[in-house]
């Protein structure tokens, strides 16, 4: 998916120009451009933190969470490139939210559990989208 199409879809979701510019400058975005399909609709895209430790406190992240109408994609920007975790919506077994950490999401598939820390101001939006998809 081209950067222009990503920008267009974010504008359709009422993302601010500042949010769009930050996202478009993300170093892992070229990887997203290669794995997103033209007909795939972005429902949510923002910086998040992927962690194996659900109690980790994350102040800064170079990871990105992308939720589309077909799958969830987690981009992990690292020194030597960008790692990708992706799974179709149909493979999600459960979605749970951490008790005291209300911006932590646990997504379980048959193979693994993914723990994602989302910005507090974005968590309700993500919860709503994920709830609608189940």
Beta strands, then each sheet from edge to edge (+ up, - down):
strand 1: 42-51
strand 2: 63-68
strand 3: 71-78
strand 4: 81-88
strand 5: 92-97
strand 6: 104-109
strand 7: 113-118
sheet 1: 4+ 3- 2+ 1- 7+ 6- 5+
end
